[in-house]
Structure formats: structure tokens, C-alpha cells
Amino acid sequence: MNTTNKKTISVIIPAKNEGIPLKKLLPRIKQLDEITEIIVVDDGSSDDTREIGLAAGANVISHPYSMGNGAAIKTGTRSAQGELLLFMDADGQHNPDDIPRLIRKLDEGYDMTVGARQKGSQASRGRGFANWLYNHLSSWMTNHKIDDLTSGFRIVRAKKFREFLHLLPNGFSYPTTSTMAFFRAGYAVAYVPIHAAQRTGKSHIKPFRDGVRFLLIIFRIGTLYSPLKLFLPISLFHFFLGTGYYLYTFITAGRFTNMSALLFSTSIIIFLIGLVSEQITGLLFRDSNK
């Protein structure tokens, strides 16, 4: 078994106007013996995020304008030298004291270890309910229990994470995409319970807009992960709807209507699309793992 304490670890922190929390966060990370590199990706900040990162001894990479959280993750990943990549937020929610626990869990033979926020760590009831919904929906799609789909506090094996770099959205949410992609590729994912503190400053997430985006990402990755999980229920819905409508028209009018034919045809077409998508997905992941 590989031991992570013999591997180099790069910490990647996407930051947009997070100068104040970084003052406290970076010195605490530097105190950890396990960390060999700290990368702060300044995503078009208008405050002193860059200066504070440099003063703390971090490698600071600045975007000329705000490109999004996912784009910052991509930038940091491309520049990182470590064999392991540890991602965490810059807003003070993630406790650096939890880093050794994530590392030890990864050392048990996992490819990704995620800090799963416990009850009471959510910013609001609405956010907590949304995360509960995302976790259950993604668990159904992957056939794996997902404790925290959207947690940005995680450590991964760099080589395997880079396989899916092209799949990551530039905005939110890279955790959703990477988690489901790892499961689809057959990589081992583990969760470590953590308590996330209240963030410092204002959140950049807009609940309705980004909530819709999260759902779209889940369905997008779901179609990439296992298309028939989505297409088959929709196909069956149209099939049974067509069957029910046919029985109704046969009993009341004694005939087979055009609407029933349309529903049956739609059911078959949706199923065939899902079947072809399933084959394409299998080829895509087979090629990516060569």
C-alpha cells in the first residue's frame, strides 16, 4: 500500500476577495509538516488577496478577471507539483486541523477523501435541504452512498484527478463533477466527518441560480455516469402513459389513437438514445483509463 506521508502534497485554495480569512488560514496550513506546497488562485480579486498570499509564502496565481471557482481549481491543478492535491475553501469554513485526518483516510487505499459536513455545518436550512437532495439524487445515480456531494474540502491523487480536469465546469460545482466522475471510473472514495465553521464575509453563491446549476450538473454528470439511469425511467413513463391512454380509448371509443402511437414511439426513441449514450459512456471511460 502506498503511504501518503512519503508523497508530496499541494494545497490548492481558490480565492476571490478572501484577504481577511486568508490571513488566519495560510499560517495554520504552513504549520503542518505534511504540506509541501500551497497554491492560492486569486480569481480576479479586488482586495489584497494576492498580497496576503504572497506575504504568507504561498505560490499565488492571479486570474486577470473572475473566471469562476472551477476555473481556479483547474489553474491550481495544472500548476501543482504534488502527487496529492488537497483542495479547501479560502473563506475560513474548513479547519486545517482536519487535514491530517483526510490524509490518513486516503492512506487506507482510497483515491479521494472528502470532508463531509455534519448537521449544523450548513449556512441555512435551505442550503441544508438542497445538499440533502443533491446527496440522495447523486447516490441513486451512482449506486454509492454520497455523504456530501458539494464539499470543497477534499484530497485526491493528482494523476487520477487530472483525468477528469476537462469535465470540470468553470463555475460551481467542481466537487459534484469530480465525485461522480471518480465513482464512474471505479476509483475509491471515502468520507471523513467534519464540522464546517461559518464563512467569513459574503458568500459568492446565489441560491436559486446556482441551485439550478447544481441540478443541471448532477443530471449532466448523471448522463455521463450512467445514462440509462435517466433515460429508462423517462422511457417507461411514456410507455405506461401510452398504454394507459390506449386502454382508455379502446374502452371508450374502441380504437387505437395517434396519441397512443406517439407515446409508444417516443418511449422507444428515448430508450434507444439512452442505450447509445450508455455505449458511448463506456467507450469514453475505457479510453480515459488507458
C-alpha positions in Angstrom: 0.0 0.0 0.0 1.3 3.5 -0.8 1.7 5.7 2.2 0.8 9.4 1.7 3.4 10.5 4.3 6.0 9.7 1.6 4.2 11.8 -1.0 4.3 15.5 -1.8 1.1 17.3 -1.1 -0.1 20.5 -2.8 -2.8 22.6 -1.2 -4.9 24.5 -3.7 -7.1 27.3 -2.5 -9.3 29.2 -4.9 -9.9 32.7 -3.6 -11.9 35.7 -4.6 -11.8 38.7 -2.2 -10.8 36.5 0.7 -7.9 38.5 2.0 -9.2 38.7 5.6 -9.7 34.9 6.2 -6.5 34.1 4.3 -4.5 36.0 7.0 -5.5 33.4 9.5 -5.8 30.3 7.3 -2.4 30.3 5.5 -0.2 30.4 8.6 -2.1 27.5 10.1 -1.6 25.4 6.9 2.1 26.2 6.8 2.5 24.7 10.3 1.5 21.3 9.0 4.5 19.1 8.3 2.6 17.1 5.7 2.2 20.1 3.3 4.9 20.7 0.7 3.2 23.4 -1.4 0.5 26.0 -1.0 -1.2 27.5 -4.1 -3.6 30.4 -3.8 -5.5 31.1 -7.1 -6.6 34.7 -7.0 -9.8 34.7 -9.1 -9.9 38.3 -10.1 -10.0 39.7 -6.5 -10.4 43.4 -6.0 -8.9 43.3 -2.4 -5.5 42.4 -1.1 -5.9 38.6 -1.6 -2.8 38.4 -3.8 -0.6 40.4 -1.4 -1.6 38.5 1.6 -1.0 35.2 -0.1 2.5 36.3 -1.2 3.3 37.6 2.3 2.4 34.2 3.7 4.8 32.4 1.4 2.2 30.9 -0.9 2.5 30.5 -4.6 -0.1 32.9 -5.9 -1.6 32.7 -9.4 -3.8 35.5 -10.4 -6.6 35.5 -13.0 -6.9 38.7 -14.9 -10.7 38.6 -14.1 -13.1 36.4 -12.2 -13.3 33.1 -14.2 -15.1 31.0 -11.6 -14.4 28.6 -8.8 -13.9 25.6 -11.1 -11.6 27.6 -13.4 -9.5 28.4 -10.3 -9.3 24.7 -9.4 -8.2 23.9 -12.9 -5.5 26.6 -12.8 -4.2 25.4 -9.4 -4.2 21.7 -10.5 -2.2 22.5 -13.7 0.4 24.3 -11.7 0.6 21.9 -8.7 3.7 19.8 -8.3 2.4 17.5 -5.6 1.5 13.8 -6.0 -1.6 14.5 -3.9 -3.8 17.6 -4.2 -5.7 19.0 -1.3 -8.5 21.4 -2.0 -10.1 23.8 0.5 -12.0 27.0 0.6 -10.4 30.3 1.5 -13.4 31.6 3.5 -12.5 30.1 6.8 -15.1 27.3 6.8 -12.5 24.5 6.6 -10.4 23.7 9.6 -6.7 23.0 8.8 -6.6 20.7 11.8 -8.8 18.2 9.8 -6.2 17.9 7.1 -4.2 15.1 8.8 -7.4 13.1 9.2 -8.2 13.4 5.4 -4.6 12.3 4.7 -4.8 9.3 7.0 -8.0 8.2 5.4 -6.6 8.5 1.9 -3.6 6.4 3.1 -6.0 3.5 3.7 -6.1 2.9 0.0 -8.6 5.5 -1.3 -8.2 7.7 -4.3 -10.2 10.6 -2.9 -11.2 11.6 0.6 -13.9 14.2 1.2 -14.6 16.2 4.3 -18.3 15.6 4.9 -20.1 18.4 6.7 -22.1 17.3 9.6 -25.5 18.5 10.8 -25.2 22.1 12.0 -22.5 23.0 9.4 -24.9 24.3 6.8 -25.3 28.0 6.4 -29.1 27.8 6.4 -32.0 25.3 6.4 -32.5 25.9 2.7 -28.8 25.1 1.9 -29.0 22.1 4.2 -32.1 20.8 2.4 -30.6 21.4 -1.0 -27.5 19.4 -0.1 -29.6 16.6 1.3 -31.5 16.5 -2.1 -28.2 16.6 -4.1 -26.7 13.8 -1.9 -29.7 11.5 -2.3 -30.1 12.1 -6.1 -26.4 11.5 -6.8 -26.4 8.4 -4.6 -29.2 7.0 -6.6 -27.4 7.7 -9.9 -24.1 6.2 -8.7 -25.3 3.4 -6.5 -22.9 4.6 -3.9 -23.7 6.5 -0.7 -22.6 10.1 -1.1 -22.4 11.9 2.3 -21.5 15.3 0.9 -21.7 16.0 -2.8 -20.7 19.7 -2.7 -18.0 19.8 -0.1 -14.9 21.6 -1.5 -12.7 20.2 1.2 -11.0 17.1 -0.2 -7.7 15.3 -1.0 -7.2 13.4 -4.2 -4.4 11.6 -6.1 -3.2 14.1 -8.6 -2.8 11.7 -11.5 -6.3 10.4 -11.3 -7.9 13.8 -10.7 -6.3 15.2 -13.8 -8.0 12.5 -15.9 -11.3 14.5 -15.4 -10.0 18.0 -15.5 -11.7 18.6 -18.8 -15.1 17.7 -17.3 -14.9 20.3 -14.6 -17.2 23.4 -15.0 -15.6 26.8 -14.7 -18.2 27.9 -12.1 -19.8 25.7 -9.5 -19.6 22.9 -8.8 -16.3 21.1 -9.3 -16.9 18.9 -6.2 -20.1 17.5 -7.8 -18.4 16.7 -11.1 -15.2 15.2 -9.6 -17.1 13.0 -7.1 -19.4 11.4 -9.6 -16.6 11.0 -12.2 -14.5 9.2 -9.7 -17.3 6.8 -8.9 -17.9 6.2 -12.6 -14.3 5.4 -13.2 -14.3 2.9 -10.3 -12.0 4.9 -8.1 -12.4 4.5 -4.3 -13.9 7.5 -2.5 -14.2 7.9 1.3 -15.8 10.5 3.6 -14.4 11.9 6.8 -16.9 13.7 9.1 -16.0 17.4 9.7 -17.6 20.5 11.1 -17.5 23.5 8.9 -17.5 26.9 10.6 -19.5 29.9 9.4 -17.7 31.5 6.5 -16.0 34.9 6.8 -17.5 37.5 4.5 -20.2 37.2 1.9 -20.9 34.0 0.0 -20.5 34.1 -3.8 -23.2 31.5 -4.2 -26.7 32.7 -5.3 -29.1 30.1 -4.0 -31.6 29.9 -6.9 -29.3 30.4 -9.8 -26.6 28.1 -8.5 -29.1 25.7 -7.2 -30.4 25.2 -10.7 -26.9 24.9 -11.9 -26.1 22.2 -9.4 -29.1 20.2 -10.5 -28.1 20.6 -14.2 -24.5 19.5 -13.3 -25.9 16.4 -11.5 -28.0 15.5 -14.5 -25.2 16.2 -16.9 -22.8 14.0 -15.0 -25.6 11.5 -14.5 -25.9 11.2 -18.2 -22.1 10.8 -18.4 -22.0 8.4 -15.5 -25.0 6.1 -16.3 -27.3 7.5 -19.0 -29.9 4.7 -18.7 -30.5 5.7 -15.1 -32.1 8.9 -16.5 -33.4 7.7 -19.9 -35.0 4.4 -18.8 -37.4 5.9 -16.3 -38.5 8.6 -18.8 -38.9 5.9 -21.4 -41.0 3.8 -19.1 -43.1 6.8 -18.1 -44.1 7.4 -21.8 -44.6 3.7 -22.4 -47.1 3.3 -19.5 -48.7 6.6 -20.3 -49.3 5.3 -23.8 -50.6 2.0 -22.5 -53.0 3.7 -20.2 -54.2 6.1 -22.9 -54.6 3.2 -25.3 -56.7 1.2 -22.8 -58.9 4.3 -22.2 -59.5 5.0 -25.9 -60.1 1.3 -26.6 -62.7 1.1 -23.8 -64.4 4.4 -24.7 -64.0 4.5 -28.4 -62.8 1.1 -29.5 -59.8 2.3 -31.3 -56.0 2.9 -31.2 -55.3 6.6 -31.4 -52.5 8.7 -32.9 -51.6 9.9 -29.4 -51.0 6.4 -28.2 -48.8 5.7 -31.2 -46.9 8.9 -30.5 -46.3 8.0 -26.8 -45.1 4.5 -27.7 -42.8 5.8 -30.4 -41.4 8.4 -28.0 -40.8 5.7 -25.4 -38.8 3.6 -27.9 -36.8 6.6 -29.1 -35.8 7.7 -25.6 -34.8 4.2 -24.7 -32.6 3.9 -27.8 -31.0 7.3 -27.1 -30.1 6.1 -23.6 -28.8 2.8 -24.9 -26.5 4.5 -27.4 -25.4 7.0 -24.7 -24.5 4.1 -22.4 -22.3 2.6 -25.0 -20.6 5.9 -25.7 -20.0 6.4 -22.0 -18.4 3.0 -21.7 -16.0 3.8 -24.6 -15.2 7.2 -23.2 -14.2 6.0 -19.7 -12.4 3.0 -21.2 -10.2 5.3 -23.3 -9.6 7.7 -20.4 -8.3 4.9 -18.2 -5.7 3.6 -20.7 
